[in-house]
């Protein structure tokens, strides 16, 4: 009897020790996960690899050179804003994002620089850069992209405020493009009290959702039905396929949409998939203007997407309603999908 009591005490102590060890391991995993998801909130260290120590001195004035057109346009654009957010000591920007027939959706012509077609050259007057920071279209360094972006949406959308500051400071459209945008905004906002953006992508973007599944129509409609109906609402349907566009046009009659290139169904490839032909200048402008227009909506109902992220930091007051399912287990998502 006495032996059983001793064994019970030993087992109890072992269970307590296991619980304590488990808690320590869990906290370490959680800390590693947070550092992985939000590295910009931690002090720069050498593990960041391609960022040389000399760039960590924020008293230095930097010239940032944005290189390489990799992946979709807004993946590149968000990388630019991300670096401008990380390095507020940039005093000059040089664009070297050249179109390549072998890259994602090439525009205009071979080796044509794309960003300078849309954006004004930025240089602070009377200030000379001390060093040059070259970044590539392949550089991420904590970019809120794909399913990672989920942690910057909904009630956490204020995490994008620093991106909004960088965007407002550094990015200015060329005058003729800005004029086009102004006319589109005026048309979209006419005869309504508020505009709600409904941002929908085809199943081609499923891999960028936390659960690898696109939100359903039921999830979008629930978010729409929960809106405040005391105002006259117009819906900007920013939808990349005709199948979904026709459905939402039928259920949301007070709508607005543009004539962007769309896939036929919501099951096929996105219209900006890899292609072996150059797209015209107008399509490059439309690609940007559609999201700049989306950013003018007071509310954005959306999935996880670089385009949705851009819309939110272009307008820091835009309400985010992300209808993508959250990660079932954030730690396992990191292990199996990163």
ABEGO torsion letter per residue (X at the ends): XAAAAAAAAAAAAAAAAAAAAAAAAAAAAAAAAAAAABAAABBBBAAAGABBAAAABAABBBBBBBBEBBEBAAAAAAAAAAAAAABAABABBBBABBBBAABBGBBGBBGBBAAAAABBBBBBBGBBBABBBBBBAABAGGBBBEAAAAAABEAAAAAAAAAAAAAAAABBBBAAAAAAAAAAAAAAABGBABBBBBBBBBAAAAAABAAGBBBBAAAAAAAAAABBAABBBBBBBBBABAAAAAAAAAABABBBBBBBBBBABAABBBAABBBABBBBAAAAAAAAAAAAAAAABABBBBBBBAAAAAAAAABAABBBBBABBBBABAAAAAAAAX
